[in-house]
Amino acid sequence: MSLNEKQLKLLNNLEEDRKHINKKLYSAGPYWDSKTKKIVFWLKKNGVYNFRSKNSGVGTSYTDNYVKDVRNEFNFKGRLASLFTQIPIIKAIFSSQVNITDNYINALIKSEQINFINNPKVISLISEYNIDDSTEFGCISKFKFNNKEFSMHYLHICERMDNINKLFNLNNISSCLEIGGGFGSNIHLMLNNFKKLKKIIYVDISPNLVVGTEYLRKFFKESVIDYSDLRKKKIFNFEDNDKLEIICIPPWKLDKIKCKIDFFCNSGSFQEMTAEQVKNYKNIINNNFNPNFINLTIHERKGKEGTLTHDDINRIFENRLKYREYKSFKGNRVIHYLSTK
């Protein structure tokens, strides 16, 4: 199933405008540069249908899909070389390996399902939060509890959200800005649970933004305002009412919105940017939005080689943020935060 007319227009608008941005501040890094080219190809070929499955090349690295067939991860040269796998004897060998990989994925998911349904923290989160409609678009990383299916990815987000909620009481926020919103799952979960929240700015790079926009549109229909509606506007803002608005924009449009927000969040992506890019976002956030609360989730306190550490990020935010960590329900995993509370 390919992109419909509206989705294709959105993708083309984003890709055309991306050619003219300040690449030093708003372009994806080397890792994502290769990924985005591949995502554009598969979006045009297969659309957003089942992007959370193991047979799609659309969602790798920012969604909860699995890679069953490495050919779905190739750009042009790789796809050209992979034509050799269609030679009958090579095809038979390669198909056999894909089937083995498929079996490993199924076994991994089954093991994870057992862990989730027997984890007291998981059961507690399910009882406390609304985690409805978490398995749309072909999600296979899921488990069943009390005859209801739940995305494993959503439970990890819910755990993170629960930690943040204890710091900020998210029931009191009415507006939120998220940079690096992935495929929109965090915003979806927040809107399912915090009814005062009505004004959202969701920011991500192209073409990931297309997937996130369509994902959120599935649940929130006309409340989603996509880039095609905004690209020609020099300044835009929320309406002065309690109507739900979800503004979906690429990073180069962020400075065109000027409004006060209650809460700014980012999960992981600041560590993968340059210090100059993070400083630019910090300045835009302070000058245009002046948030009451800030929470940054980071992968690791020290950071991997070539990424920013928590100290690097905090220095950019003028050492205003406090470091916190919570043990996750999954093994020895620790969730790290930098926040204003």
C-alpha positions as CSV (number, residue, x, y, z in Angstrom):
1,M,0.0,0.0,0.0
2,S,1.7,3.2,-1.2
3,L,1.3,6.7,0.2
4,N,-2.0,8.4,-0.6
5,E,-2.1,11.8,-2.3
6,K,-2.0,13.9,0.9
7,Q,0.8,11.8,2.4
8,L,2.9,12.0,-0.8
9,K,2.4,15.8,-0.9
10,L,3.6,16.0,2.7
11,L,6.7,13.9,2.0
12,N,7.5,15.9,-1.2
13,N,7.1,19.2,0.6
14,L,9.4,18.2,3.4
15,E,12.1,16.7,1.1
16,E,12.0,19.8,-1.2
17,D,12.3,22.3,1.7
18,R,15.0,20.2,3.4
19,K,17.3,21.0,0.5
20,H,17.4,24.7,1.5
21,I,17.8,24.5,5.3
22,N,20.8,25.5,7.4
23,K,22.3,22.1,7.3
24,K,24.8,22.9,10.1
25,L,21.9,23.4,12.5
26,Y,19.1,21.3,11.2
27,S,20.4,18.4,9.1
28,A,20.6,14.8,10.4
29,G,24.0,13.5,11.3
30,P,25.9,10.9,9.3
31,Y,24.0,8.0,10.9
32,W,20.6,9.4,10.2
33,D,21.5,10.8,6.7
34,S,21.8,7.2,5.4
35,K,18.7,6.1,7.2
36,T,16.5,8.9,5.9
37,K,17.3,8.2,2.3
38,K,16.3,4.6,2.8
39,I,13.1,5.6,4.6
40,V,12.1,7.9,1.7
41,F,12.4,5.0,-0.7
42,W,10.3,2.6,1.3
43,L,7.7,5.2,2.1
44,K,7.2,5.9,-1.6
45,K,7.1,2.1,-2.2
46,N,5.0,0.8,0.7
47,G,3.6,3.8,2.5
48,V,3.1,3.9,6.3
49,Y,1.1,0.6,6.3
50,N,2.6,-1.9,8.9
51,F,5.7,0.2,9.6
52,R,6.0,-1.5,13.0
53,S,6.2,-5.0,11.5
54,K,9.3,-7.0,10.6
55,N,8.7,-6.6,6.9
56,S,9.0,-2.9,6.5
57,G,12.0,-0.7,5.9
58,V,10.2,2.5,7.0
59,G,10.6,2.3,10.8
60,T,14.1,1.1,11.7
61,S,15.8,2.9,14.6
62,Y,13.0,5.2,15.6
63,T,10.0,2.8,15.9
64,D,9.6,-0.6,17.5
65,N,9.9,-2.7,14.4
66,Y,12.3,-5.6,13.8
67,V,14.6,-6.2,10.9
68,K,13.9,-9.7,9.4
69,D,15.4,-9.0,6.0
70,V,18.5,-6.9,5.7
71,R,17.6,-5.9,2.1
72,N,14.9,-3.7,3.6
73,E,17.7,-1.6,5.1
74,F,19.7,-0.9,1.9
75,N,20.0,2.3,-0.1
76,F,20.4,2.4,-3.8
77,K,23.8,0.6,-4.1
78,G,22.8,-2.0,-1.6
79,R,19.5,-2.7,-3.4
80,L,21.4,-3.0,-6.7
81,A,23.8,-5.5,-5.2
82,S,20.9,-7.4,-3.6
83,L,19.6,-8.3,-7.0
84,F,22.1,-11.1,-6.9
85,T,20.0,-12.7,-4.2
86,Q,17.4,-13.4,-6.9
87,I,19.6,-15.9,-8.6
88,P,17.8,-19.2,-7.9
89,I,20.5,-21.0,-5.8
90,I,21.5,-17.8,-3.9
91,K,17.8,-17.0,-3.4
92,A,17.2,-20.4,-1.8
93,I,20.1,-19.9,0.6
94,F,19.2,-16.3,1.4
95,S,15.5,-17.2,2.0
96,S,16.5,-20.0,4.3
97,Q,18.6,-17.4,6.4
98,V,15.6,-15.0,6.4
99,N,13.4,-17.8,7.8
100,I,15.9,-18.5,10.5
101,T,16.0,-14.9,11.5
102,D,12.2,-14.8,11.5
103,N,12.2,-17.7,14.0
104,Y,14.7,-16.0,16.2
105,I,12.6,-12.8,16.2
106,N,9.5,-14.8,17.1
107,A,11.4,-16.6,19.9
108,L,12.7,-13.3,21.3
109,I,9.2,-11.8,21.3
110,K,7.7,-14.8,23.0
111,S,10.4,-14.6,25.7
112,E,9.7,-10.9,26.2
113,Q,6.0,-11.6,26.5
114,I,6.5,-13.9,29.4
115,N,8.7,-11.4,31.1
116,F,6.1,-8.6,30.7
117,I,3.1,-10.4,31.9
118,N,4.9,-11.6,35.0
119,N,6.4,-8.2,35.9
120,P,4.7,-6.4,38.8
121,K,5.7,-3.0,37.6
122,V,4.2,-3.7,34.1
123,I,0.9,-4.7,35.7
124,S,0.9,-1.7,37.9
125,L,1.4,0.7,35.0
126,I,-1.4,-1.0,33.0
127,S,-3.7,-0.5,36.0
128,E,-2.8,3.1,36.5
129,Y,-2.6,4.5,32.9
130,N,-4.6,4.3,29.8
131,I,-2.5,2.4,27.2
132,D,-5.3,1.8,24.7
133,D,-4.7,1.5,20.9
134,S,-0.9,0.9,21.3
135,T,-0.5,-1.8,18.6
136,E,-1.7,-0.1,15.4
137,F,0.3,-0.1,12.2
138,G,1.4,-3.8,12.4
139,C,3.0,-3.8,15.8
140,I,4.5,-7.3,16.6
141,S,6.4,-6.4,19.7
142,K,3.4,-6.8,22.0
143,F,1.9,-9.0,24.7
144,K,-1.6,-9.9,25.9
145,F,-2.9,-9.3,29.4
146,N,-6.5,-9.8,30.5
147,N,-7.4,-10.4,26.9
148,K,-6.1,-7.1,25.8
149,E,-3.0,-6.4,23.7
150,F,-0.3,-3.9,24.7
151,S,2.8,-2.7,22.9
152,M,6.0,-3.4,24.8
153,H,7.4,-0.1,23.5
154,Y,4.5,1.7,25.0
155,L,5.1,0.2,28.4
156,H,8.7,1.5,28.3
157,I,7.4,4.9,27.4
158,C,4.7,4.7,30.1
159,E,7.4,3.8,32.7
160,R,9.4,6.9,31.6
161,M,6.2,9.0,31.7
162,D,5.4,7.7,35.2
163,N,8.8,8.8,36.5
164,I,8.4,12.3,34.9
165,N,4.8,12.6,36.2
166,K,6.1,12.1,39.8
167,L,8.4,15.1,39.3
168,F,6.1,17.5,37.4
169,N,2.5,16.3,37.9
170,L,1.6,16.2,34.2
171,N,-2.1,16.4,35.0
172,N,-1.5,20.2,35.3
173,I,0.1,20.9,32.0
174,S,-2.0,22.2,29.0
175,S,0.8,22.6,26.4
176,C,3.9,20.5,25.4
177,L,6.8,20.7,23.0
178,E,8.6,17.5,22.1
179,I,11.7,17.6,19.8
180,G,12.6,14.2,18.4
181,G,9.1,12.7,18.8
182,G,9.8,9.5,17.0
183,F,6.6,8.0,15.5
184,G,4.4,9.9,17.9
185,S,3.9,7.2,20.6
186,N,4.9,9.5,23.5
187,I,2.5,12.2,22.5
188,H,-0.3,9.6,21.9
189,L,0.3,8.2,25.4
190,M,0.3,11.6,27.0
191,L,-2.9,12.7,25.4
192,N,-4.5,9.4,26.4
193,N,-3.8,10.2,30.1
194,F,-3.6,13.9,30.7
195,K,-6.9,15.5,29.8
196,K,-5.9,19.0,30.4
197,L,-3.2,18.7,27.7
198,K,-4.6,20.3,24.5
199,K,-1.7,22.1,22.7
200,I,1.1,20.0,21.3
201,I,4.2,20.9,19.1
202,Y,5.7,17.7,17.7
203,V,9.1,18.1,16.0
204,D,11.1,15.5,14.0
205,I,13.3,15.3,11.0
206,S,12.1,14.4,7.5
207,P,10.9,11.8,6.5
208,N,10.3,10.4,10.0
209,L,7.9,13.3,10.5
210,V,5.6,11.9,7.8
211,V,5.3,8.6,9.7
212,G,4.7,10.4,13.0
213,T,2.1,12.8,11.5
214,E,0.1,9.9,10.0
215,Y,0.4,7.9,13.2
216,L,-1.1,10.7,15.2
217,R,-3.7,11.5,12.6
218,K,-5.0,7.9,13.0
219,F,-6.1,8.8,16.5
220,F,-6.7,12.5,16.5
221,K,-8.0,13.2,13.0
222,E,-8.4,16.8,12.1
223,S,-6.7,18.0,15.3
224,V,-3.4,17.1,13.5
225,I,-1.9,20.1,11.6
226,D,0.7,18.9,9.2
227,Y,3.6,20.7,7.5
228,S,1.8,21.1,4.2
229,D,-0.7,23.4,6.0
230,L,2.1,25.5,7.6
231,R,5.1,25.6,5.2
232,K,4.2,29.0,3.7
233,K,3.4,30.7,6.9
234,K,6.0,33.0,8.4
235,I,4.6,33.0,11.9
236,F,1.9,30.6,13.4
237,N,0.6,29.9,16.8
238,F,-2.0,28.0,18.7
239,E,-5.6,29.1,18.7
240,D,-6.8,30.8,21.9
241,N,-9.2,28.0,23.1
242,D,-9.3,24.5,24.6
243,K,-9.5,22.8,21.2
244,L,-6.9,20.0,20.7
245,E,-4.1,21.1,18.3
246,I,-1.1,18.9,17.3
247,I,1.3,21.0,15.2
248,C,3.7,18.6,13.4
249,I,6.7,20.4,12.0
250,P,10.4,19.8,11.0
251,P,13.1,21.5,13.1
252,W,13.7,24.3,10.7
253,K,10.2,25.7,11.3
254,L,10.4,25.7,15.1
255,D,11.5,29.3,15.4
256,K,8.3,30.3,13.5
257,I,6.1,29.5,16.5
258,K,6.0,31.9,19.3
259,C,4.0,30.9,22.4
260,K,4.4,30.0,26.0
261,I,4.4,26.2,26.8
262,D,4.2,24.4,30.0
263,F,6.5,21.4,29.3
264,F,9.4,20.7,27.0
265,C,10.7,17.2,26.6
266,N,13.3,15.3,24.5
267,S,14.2,11.6,24.7
268,G,17.7,10.7,23.7
269,S,18.1,12.6,20.5
270,F,20.0,15.6,22.0
271,Q,22.9,13.2,22.8
272,E,23.1,12.4,19.1
273,M,23.4,16.0,17.9
274,T,26.3,18.4,17.9
275,A,26.7,20.8,20.7
276,E,26.0,23.7,18.3
277,Q,22.6,22.1,17.3
278,V,21.6,21.6,20.9
279,K,22.6,25.1,21.8
280,N,20.4,26.4,18.9
281,Y,17.4,24.5,20.1
282,K,18.0,25.7,23.7
283,N,18.0,29.3,22.5
284,I,14.8,28.8,20.4
285,I,13.1,27.1,23.3
286,N,14.0,29.8,25.8
287,N,13.3,32.7,23.5
288,N,10.1,31.5,21.8
289,F,8.5,29.2,24.4
290,N,9.9,29.9,27.9
291,P,8.7,26.5,29.3
292,N,7.8,26.1,32.9
293,F,9.4,22.6,33.0
294,I,12.1,20.8,31.1
295,N,12.8,17.1,31.0
296,L,15.5,15.4,28.9
297,T,15.8,11.6,28.9
298,I,19.3,10.5,28.1
299,H,20.6,7.1,27.1
300,E,23.6,7.0,29.2
301,R,25.1,9.4,31.8
302,K,28.5,9.4,30.2
303,G,27.5,9.0,26.6
304,K,29.1,6.9,23.9
305,E,32.0,8.0,21.7
306,G,31.0,10.8,19.5
307,T,27.9,11.7,21.5
308,L,27.2,14.4,24.1
309,T,27.4,13.4,27.8
310,H,24.8,14.5,30.4
311,D,27.4,17.1,31.6
312,D,27.8,18.5,28.0
313,I,24.0,18.9,27.7
314,N,23.6,20.5,31.1
315,R,26.4,23.0,30.4
316,I,24.5,24.0,27.3
317,F,21.4,24.5,29.5
318,E,23.5,26.7,31.8
319,N,23.7,24.0,34.5
320,R,20.0,24.5,35.3
321,L,19.1,20.9,35.1
322,K,19.3,18.3,37.8
323,Y,20.4,14.7,37.1
324,R,18.1,11.9,38.2
325,E,18.0,8.2,37.5
326,Y,15.4,5.5,38.0
327,K,15.9,1.7,37.8
328,S,13.8,0.3,35.0
329,F,11.5,-2.7,35.3
330,K,13.6,-4.4,32.6
331,G,16.6,-6.1,34.2
332,N,19.5,-3.8,35.3
333,R,18.5,-1.0,32.9
334,V,18.7,2.5,34.3
335,I,16.7,5.5,32.9
336,H,18.6,8.8,33.1
337,Y,17.0,12.2,33.2
338,L,18.0,15.8,33.2
339,S,15.2,18.0,34.5
340,T,14.3,21.4,36.0
341,K,12.8,19.6,39.1
